[in-house]
């Protein structure tokens, strides 16, 4: 019952966050920074919820814990950023759009990470790491349906939700290993870099280009993206857990004298 109330509360808070994004533009003067202002307001709302709930993720607003695990996480993060933005031609972005665009990307990343990794992950952390990771990532993915309201496209919406959910899993792993929410924010900011090259009309045109997709092909379409995010996530969670070995692998490691008998 307690977990049910927790999920209900998180759903209500998520709906409030979506309403903030959809209707807070009226509070932002002018039109040039409407989107940035809306995400800034949402981020402040999420931060207030974190403080009210006293989530354990408040401790992650610290600098990363440096060391060899951080180095591994950083390399994997940079690799995923490159995978997502390679091939993009940023030379066509004019200086004014660079300034406004970068501000927007930072606002989006900060607000969404504080909400998903700060509020949702933090609230679910009391039920264990697996629940916190899966629950917060799934909710992060589902919240992206918001961009399809009014012109719902089932297959693009499904692909977007699945890819965003898998991204959320890696963001959780990155935060857990580095002990800092700032690393997922950096990842999120750079991963969205392609938005500098597209406006809402271009995005909608890409969605409209999807006409007919076979069921099986549509279902498995996002699997490469899922693997791209989930596999390195498992590596990071394994590092965070102290690199435990399966009993069989442990016996082989002892036999081959890779580790001592008492080591895990």
C-alpha atoms as a printed R data frame, in Angstrom:
    type eleno elety resid chain resno      x       y       z
1   ATOM     1    CA   UNK     A     1  0.000   0.000   0.000
2   ATOM     2    CA   UNK     A     2  2.842   2.362   0.839
3   ATOM     3    CA   UNK     A     3  4.481   1.735  -2.547
4   ATOM     4    CA   UNK     A     4  1.137   2.261  -4.284
5   ATOM     5    CA   UNK     A     5  0.774   5.640  -2.591
6   ATOM     6    CA   UNK     A     6  4.338   6.456  -3.605
7   ATOM     7    CA   UNK     A     7  3.642   5.665  -7.263
8   ATOM     8    CA   UNK     A     8  0.398   7.628  -7.189
9   ATOM     9    CA   UNK     A     9  2.235  10.614  -5.733
10  ATOM    10    CA   UNK     A    10  4.962  10.381  -8.375
11  ATOM    11    CA   UNK     A    11  2.383  10.207 -11.167
12  ATOM    12    CA   UNK     A    12  0.638  13.302  -9.808
13  ATOM    13    CA   UNK     A    13  3.947  15.166  -9.529
14  ATOM    14    CA   UNK     A    14  4.818  14.091 -13.098
15  ATOM    15    CA   UNK     A    15  1.518  15.434 -14.408
16  ATOM    16    CA   UNK     A    16  2.159  18.723 -12.616
17  ATOM    17    CA   UNK     A    17  5.605  18.897 -14.237
18  ATOM    18    CA   UNK     A    18  4.054  18.318 -17.686
19  ATOM    19    CA   UNK     A    19  1.473  21.020 -17.038
20  ATOM    20    CA   UNK     A    20  4.284  23.393 -16.059
21  ATOM    21    CA   UNK     A    21  6.051  22.723 -19.362
22  ATOM    22    CA   UNK     A    22  2.870  23.170 -21.372
23  ATOM    23    CA   UNK     A    23  1.460  26.267 -19.719
24  ATOM    24    CA   UNK     A    24  4.249  28.184 -17.982
25  ATOM    25    CA   UNK     A    25  5.294  29.998 -21.181
26  ATOM    26    CA   UNK     A    26  2.817  32.724 -20.299
27  ATOM    27    CA   UNK     A    27  4.951  33.522 -17.249
28  ATOM    28    CA   UNK     A    28  8.094  34.093 -19.331
29  ATOM    29    CA   UNK     A    29  8.385  37.590 -20.858
30  ATOM    30    CA   UNK     A    30  8.932  37.653 -24.605
31  ATOM    31    CA   UNK     A    31  9.058  34.644 -26.920
32  ATOM    32    CA   UNK     A    32 12.744  33.996 -27.480
33  ATOM    33    CA   UNK     A    33 13.244  32.142 -24.204
34  ATOM    34    CA   UNK     A    34  9.797  30.598 -23.668
35  ATOM    35    CA   UNK     A    35 11.083  27.020 -23.768
36  ATOM    36    CA   UNK     A    36 14.118  27.774 -21.624
37  ATOM    37    CA   UNK     A    37 11.993  29.577 -19.047
38  ATOM    38    CA   UNK     A    38  9.465  26.742 -18.883
39  ATOM    39    CA   UNK     A    39 12.170  24.178 -18.167
40  ATOM    40    CA   UNK     A    40 13.767  26.489 -15.615
41  ATOM    41    CA   UNK     A    41 10.433  26.724 -13.771
42  ATOM    42    CA   UNK     A    42 10.030  22.947 -13.955
43  ATOM    43    CA   UNK     A    43 13.553  22.480 -12.575
44  ATOM    44    CA   UNK     A    44 12.822  24.747  -9.621
45  ATOM    45    CA   UNK     A    45  9.600  22.823  -8.994
46  ATOM    46    CA   UNK     A    46 11.506  19.506  -9.048
47  ATOM    47    CA   UNK     A    47 14.147  20.883  -6.705
48  ATOM    48    CA   UNK     A    48 11.433  22.011  -4.293
49  ATOM    49    CA   UNK     A    49  9.886  18.528  -4.367
50  ATOM    50    CA   UNK     A    50 13.281  16.966  -3.661
51  ATOM    51    CA   UNK     A    51 13.774  19.248  -0.680
52  ATOM    52    CA   UNK     A    52 10.224  18.558   0.570
53  ATOM    53    CA   UNK     A    53 10.666  14.770   0.295
54  ATOM    54    CA   UNK     A    54 14.228  14.926   1.630
55  ATOM    55    CA   UNK     A    55 15.296  12.435  -1.025
56  ATOM    56    CA   UNK     A    56 18.711  10.780  -0.589
57  ATOM    57    CA   UNK     A    57 19.648  12.083  -4.027
58  ATOM    58    CA   UNK     A    58 20.136  15.550  -2.514
59  ATOM    59    CA   UNK     A    59 23.594  14.236  -1.639
60  ATOM    60    CA   UNK     A    60 24.342  13.897  -5.360
61  ATOM    61    CA   UNK     A    61 24.473  17.674  -5.798
62  ATOM    62    CA   UNK     A    62 28.185  17.420  -5.084
63  ATOM    63    CA   UNK     A    63 31.205  17.188  -7.329
64  ATOM    64    CA   UNK     A    64 31.848  13.708  -8.751
65  ATOM    65    CA   UNK     A    65 33.974  11.242  -6.810
66  ATOM    66    CA   UNK     A    66 37.114  11.000  -8.917
67  ATOM    67    CA   UNK     A    67 39.058   7.790  -9.378
68  ATOM    68    CA   UNK     A    68 39.440   4.973 -11.856
69  ATOM    69    CA   UNK     A    69 35.711   4.172 -11.775
70  ATOM    70    CA   UNK     A    70 34.973   7.790 -12.664
71  ATOM    71    CA   UNK     A    71 37.434   7.507 -15.557
72  ATOM    72    CA   UNK     A    72 35.620   4.443 -16.918
73  ATOM    73    CA   UNK     A    73 32.237   6.169 -16.538
74  ATOM    74    CA   UNK     A    74 33.565   9.318 -18.219
75  ATOM    75    CA   UNK     A    75 34.899   7.376 -21.220
76  ATOM    76    CA   UNK     A    76 31.600   5.543 -21.642
77  ATOM    77    CA   UNK     A    77 29.697   8.829 -21.328
78  ATOM    78    CA   UNK     A    78 31.821  10.578 -23.972
79  ATOM    79    CA   UNK     A    79 31.443   7.583 -26.288
80  ATOM    80    CA   UNK     A    80 27.651   7.718 -26.024
81  ATOM    81    CA   UNK     A    81 27.639  11.473 -26.642
82  ATOM    82    CA   UNK     A    82 29.723  10.980 -29.794
83  ATOM    83    CA   UNK     A    83 27.418   8.174 -30.965
84  ATOM    84    CA   UNK     A    84 24.383  10.456 -30.615
85  ATOM    85    CA   UNK     A    85 25.711  13.617 -32.266
86  ATOM    86    CA   UNK     A    86 28.198  12.292 -34.819
87  ATOM    87    CA   UNK     A    87 27.451  13.397 -38.332
88  ATOM    88    CA   UNK     A    88 25.689  16.574 -37.213
89  ATOM    89    CA   UNK     A    89 26.808  19.739 -38.997
90  ATOM    90    CA   UNK     A    90 26.931  22.404 -36.298
91  ATOM    91    CA   UNK     A    91 28.648  24.922 -38.582
92  ATOM    92    CA   UNK     A    92 25.228  26.068 -39.835
93  ATOM    93    CA   UNK     A    93 24.210  27.300 -36.374
94  ATOM    94    CA   UNK     A    94 24.496  31.094 -36.139
95  ATOM    95    CA   UNK     A    95 25.946  32.773 -32.983
96  ATOM    96    CA   UNK     A    96 22.570  33.970 -31.696
97  ATOM    97    CA   UNK     A    97 21.110  30.486 -31.969
98  ATOM    98    CA   UNK     A    98 24.195  29.061 -30.252
99  ATOM    99    CA   UNK     A    99 23.594  31.260 -27.200
100 ATOM   100    CA   UNK     A   100 19.850  30.646 -27.002
101 ATOM   101    CA   UNK     A   101 20.240  26.996 -27.971
102 ATOM   102    CA   UNK     A   102 22.881  26.183 -25.384
103 ATOM   103    CA   UNK     A   103 20.826  27.884 -22.684
104 ATOM   104    CA   UNK     A   104 17.828  25.795 -23.746
105 ATOM   105    CA   UNK     A   105 19.808  22.536 -23.749
106 ATOM   106    CA   UNK     A   106 21.198  23.213 -20.284
107 ATOM   107    CA   UNK     A   107 17.725  24.094 -18.963
108 ATOM   108    CA   UNK     A   108 16.190  20.929 -20.443
109 ATOM   109    CA   UNK     A   109 18.929  18.651 -19.151
110 ATOM   110    CA   UNK     A   110 19.000  20.178 -15.671
111 ATOM   111    CA   UNK     A   111 15.217  20.169 -15.213
112 ATOM   112    CA   UNK     A   112 14.675  16.648 -16.541
113 ATOM   113    CA   UNK     A   113 17.587  15.160 -14.595
114 ATOM   114    CA   UNK     A   114 16.581  16.832 -11.328
115 ATOM   115    CA   UNK     A   115 13.061  15.510 -11.791
116 ATOM   116    CA   UNK     A   116 13.828  11.996 -13.048
117 ATOM   117    CA   UNK     A   117 17.082  11.193 -11.272
118 ATOM   118    CA   UNK     A   118 16.586  13.533  -8.321
119 ATOM   119    CA   UNK     A   119 12.891  13.245  -7.455
120 ATOM   120    CA   UNK     A   120 11.719   9.911  -8.905
121 ATOM   121    CA   UNK     A   121 14.935   7.912  -8.406
122 ATOM   122    CA   UNK     A   122 15.342   9.433  -4.950
123 ATOM   123    CA   UNK     A   123 11.768   8.649  -3.897
124 ATOM   124    CA   UNK     A   124 12.027   5.044  -5.106
125 ATOM   125    CA   UNK     A   125 15.516   4.450  -3.683
126 ATOM   126    CA   UNK     A   126 14.031   3.213  -0.390
127 ATOM   127    CA   UNK     A   127 12.701   0.176  -2.288
128 ATOM   128    CA   UNK     A   128 16.091  -0.781  -3.678
129 ATOM   129    CA   UNK     A   129 18.379   0.171  -6.539
130 ATOM   130    CA   UNK     A   130 16.595  -1.961  -9.144
131 ATOM   131    CA   UNK     A   131 13.199  -0.398  -8.421
132 ATOM   132    CA   UNK     A   132 14.715   3.096  -8.425
133 ATOM   133    CA   UNK     A   133 16.532   2.587 -11.739
134 ATOM   134    CA   UNK     A   134 13.716   0.844 -13.613
135 ATOM   135    CA   UNK     A   135 10.958   3.020 -12.161
136 ATOM   136    CA   UNK     A   136 12.654   6.375 -12.723
137 ATOM   137    CA   UNK     A   137 13.861   5.418 -16.217
138 ATOM   138    CA   UNK     A   138 10.444   4.163 -17.288
139 ATOM   139    CA   UNK     A   139  8.760   7.311 -15.994
140 ATOM   140    CA   UNK     A   140 11.417   9.411 -17.745
141 ATOM   141    CA   UNK     A   141 10.620   7.611 -20.993
142 ATOM   142    CA   UNK     A   142  6.848   7.905 -20.624
143 ATOM   143    CA   UNK     A   143  7.054  11.645 -19.924
144 ATOM   144    CA   UNK     A   144  8.370  12.105 -23.474
145 ATOM   145    CA   UNK     A   145  4.899  11.228 -24.780
146 ATOM   146    CA   UNK     A   146  4.142  14.838 -23.850
147 ATOM   147    CA   UNK     A   147  5.712  15.994 -27.120
148 ATOM   148    CA   UNK     A   148  3.188  13.896 -29.076
149 ATOM   149    CA   UNK     A   149  0.055  15.335 -27.450
150 ATOM   150    CA   UNK     A   150 -2.262  16.701 -30.120
151 ATOM   151    CA   UNK     A   151 -0.666  14.742 -32.967
152 ATOM   152    CA   UNK     A   152 -0.078  11.236 -31.656
153 ATOM   153    CA   UNK     A   153  2.084   8.975 -33.814
154 ATOM   154    CA   UNK     A   154  2.172   5.486 -32.237
155 ATOM   155    CA   UNK     A   155  5.421   4.148 -33.686
156 ATOM   156    CA   UNK     A   156  7.571   7.311 -33.274
157 ATOM   157    CA   UNK     A   157  6.114   7.736 -29.764
158 ATOM   158    CA   UNK     A   158  6.956   4.124 -28.873
159 ATOM   159    CA   UNK     A   159 10.486   4.426 -30.258
160 ATOM   160    CA   UNK     A   160 11.016   7.692 -28.400
161 ATOM   161    CA   UNK     A   161  9.777   6.268 -25.097
162 ATOM   162    CA   UNK     A   162 11.942   3.136 -25.372
163 ATOM   163    CA   UNK     A   163 15.083   5.051 -26.356
164 ATOM   164    CA   UNK     A   164 14.493   7.626 -23.592
165 ATOM   165    CA   UNK     A   165 13.963   4.836 -21.046
166 ATOM   166    CA   UNK     A   166 17.245   3.166 -22.011
167 ATOM   167    CA   UNK     A   167 18.975   6.568 -21.857
168 ATOM   168    CA   UNK     A   168 17.546   6.967 -18.349
169 ATOM   169    CA   UNK     A   169 19.048   3.644 -17.276
170 ATOM   170    CA   UNK     A   170 22.515   4.798 -18.314
171 ATOM   171    CA   UNK     A   171 21.982   8.185 -16.641
172 ATOM   172    CA   UNK     A   172 21.136   6.355 -13.395
173 ATOM   173    CA   UNK     A   173 24.244   4.192 -13.692
174 ATOM   174    CA   UNK     A   174 26.382   7.258 -14.370
175 ATOM   175    CA   UNK     A   175 24.986   9.022 -11.308
176 ATOM   176    CA   UNK     A   176 25.445   5.996  -9.056
177 ATOM   177    CA   UNK     A   177 29.066   5.414 -10.083
178 ATOM   178    CA   UNK     A   178 30.189   9.057  -9.999
179 ATOM   179    CA   UNK     A   179 28.003   9.923  -6.962
180 ATOM   180    CA   UNK     A   180 26.949  13.132  -8.701
181 ATOM   181    CA   UNK     A   181 23.848  14.253 -10.597
182 ATOM   182    CA   UNK     A   182 25.988  16.714 -12.544
183 ATOM   183    CA   UNK     A   183 27.380  13.953 -14.748
184 ATOM   184    CA   UNK     A   184 23.943  12.905 -16.100
185 ATOM   185    CA   UNK     A   185 23.190  16.603 -16.650
186 ATOM   186    CA   UNK     A   186 26.365  16.969 -18.749
187 ATOM   187    CA   UNK     A   187 25.487  13.774 -20.665
188 ATOM   188    CA   UNK     A   188 21.926  14.980 -21.252
189 ATOM   189    CA   UNK     A   189 23.014  18.432 -22.403
190 ATOM   190    CA   UNK     A   190 25.454  17.195 -25.041
191 ATOM   191    CA   UNK     A   191 23.225  14.294 -26.137
192 ATOM   192    CA   UNK     A   192 20.498  16.777 -27.087
193 ATOM   193    CA   UNK     A   193 22.944  18.773 -29.220
194 ATOM   194    CA   UNK     A   194 21.130  17.767 -32.399
195 ATOM   195    CA   UNK     A   195 18.154  19.893 -31.314
196 ATOM   196    CA   UNK     A   196 20.185  22.970 -32.276
197 ATOM   197    CA   UNK     A   197 19.774  21.922 -35.910
198 ATOM   198    CA   UNK     A   198 16.029  21.190 -35.888
199 ATOM   199    CA   UNK     A   199 12.899  23.166 -35.215
200 ATOM   200    CA   UNK     A   200  9.498  21.775 -34.281
201 ATOM   201    CA   UNK     A   201  8.355  21.740 -37.926
202 ATOM   202    CA   UNK     A   202 11.319  19.593 -38.986
203 ATOM   203    CA   UNK     A   203 10.758  17.173 -36.113
204 ATOM   204    CA   UNK     A   204  7.084  16.832 -37.027
205 ATOM   205    CA   UNK     A   205  8.001  16.257 -40.682
206 ATOM   206    CA   UNK     A   206 10.289  13.388 -39.656
207 ATOM   207    CA   UNK     A   207  7.445  11.837 -37.656
208 ATOM   208    CA   UNK     A   208  4.990  12.262 -40.537
209 ATOM   209    CA   UNK     A   209  7.425  10.437 -42.815
210 ATOM   210    CA   UNK     A   210  6.685   7.246 -40.872
211 ATOM   211    CA   UNK     A   211  3.738   5.749 -42.736
212 ATOM   212    CA   UNK     A   212  3.383   1.991 -42.381
213 ATOM   213    CA   UNK     A   213  5.539  -0.274 -40.225
214 ATOM   214    CA   UNK     A   214  5.138  -4.018 -39.731
215 ATOM   215    CA   UNK     A   215  4.439  -5.020 -36.130
216 ATOM   216    CA   UNK     A   216  7.587  -7.069 -35.507
217 ATOM   217    CA   UNK     A   217  9.859  -4.593 -37.296
218 ATOM   218    CA   UNK     A   218  8.347  -1.747 -35.314
219 ATOM   219    CA   UNK     A   219  8.750  -3.526 -31.993
220 ATOM   220    CA   UNK     A   220 12.428  -4.386 -32.476
221 ATOM   221    CA   UNK     A   221 13.404  -1.129 -34.200
222 ATOM   222    CA   UNK     A   222 14.788   0.539 -31.023
223 ATOM   223    CA   UNK     A   223 16.734  -2.537 -29.854
224 ATOM   224    CA   UNK     A   224 20.136  -1.287 -31.134
225 ATOM   225    CA   UNK     A   225 19.638   1.955 -29.188
226 ATOM   226    CA   UNK     A   226 18.587  -0.012 -26.102
227 ATOM   227    CA   UNK     A   227 21.731  -2.154 -26.334
228 ATOM   228    CA   UNK     A   228 23.893   0.944 -26.836
229 ATOM   229    CA   UNK     A   229 22.731   2.362 -23.495
230 ATOM   230    CA   UNK     A   230 21.949  -0.724 -21.404
231 ATOM   231    CA   UNK     A   231 25.175  -2.681 -21.967
232 ATOM   232    CA   UNK     A   232 27.490   0.086 -20.649
233 ATOM   233    CA   UNK     A   233 24.937   0.665 -17.868
234 ATOM   234    CA   UNK     A   234 25.372  -2.927 -16.690
235 ATOM   235    CA   UNK     A   235 29.143  -2.425 -16.697
236 ATOM   236    CA   UNK     A   236 28.805   0.677 -14.512
237 ATOM   237    CA   UNK     A   237 26.383  -0.992 -12.090
238 ATOM   238    CA   UNK     A   238 28.818  -3.915 -11.828
239 ATOM   239    CA   UNK     A   239 31.620  -1.476 -10.974
240 ATOM   240    CA   UNK     A   240 29.403   0.285  -8.428
241 ATOM   241    CA   UNK     A   241 28.588  -3.055  -6.792
242 ATOM   242    CA   UNK     A   242 32.283  -3.800  -6.247
243 ATOM   243    CA   UNK     A   243 32.687  -6.056  -9.298
244 ATOM   244    CA   UNK     A   244 31.187  -9.233  -7.776
245 ATOM   245    CA   UNK     A   245 31.911 -12.479  -9.607
246 ATOM   246    CA   UNK     A   246 29.596 -15.376 -10.326
247 ATOM   247    CA   UNK     A   247 30.632 -18.425  -8.214
248 ATOM   248    CA   UNK     A   248 31.852 -20.253 -11.316
249 ATOM   249    CA   UNK     A   249 33.862 -17.254 -12.506
250 ATOM   250    CA   UNK     A   250 35.205 -16.798  -8.973
251 ATOM   251    CA   UNK     A   251 36.449 -20.404  -8.830
252 ATOM   252    CA   UNK     A   252 38.153 -20.020 -12.202
253 ATOM   253    CA   UNK     A   253 39.767 -16.723 -11.134
254 ATOM   254    CA   UNK     A   254 41.128 -18.404  -7.991
255 ATOM   255    CA   UNK     A   255 42.300 -21.418  -9.977
256 ATOM   256    CA   UNK     A   256 44.114 -19.206 -12.476
257 ATOM   257    CA   UNK     A   257 45.523 -17.171  -9.547
258 ATOM   258    CA   UNK     A   258 43.932 -13.966 -10.775
259 ATOM   259    CA   UNK     A   259 42.614 -13.320  -7.264
260 ATOM   260    CA   UNK     A   260 43.284 -14.697  -3.787
261 ATOM   261    CA   UNK     A   261 40.922 -17.197  -2.180
262 ATOM   262    CA   UNK     A   262 39.353 -14.626   0.168
263 ATOM   263    CA   UNK     A   263 38.714 -11.994  -2.503
264 ATOM   264    CA   UNK     A   264 35.281 -11.540  -4.081
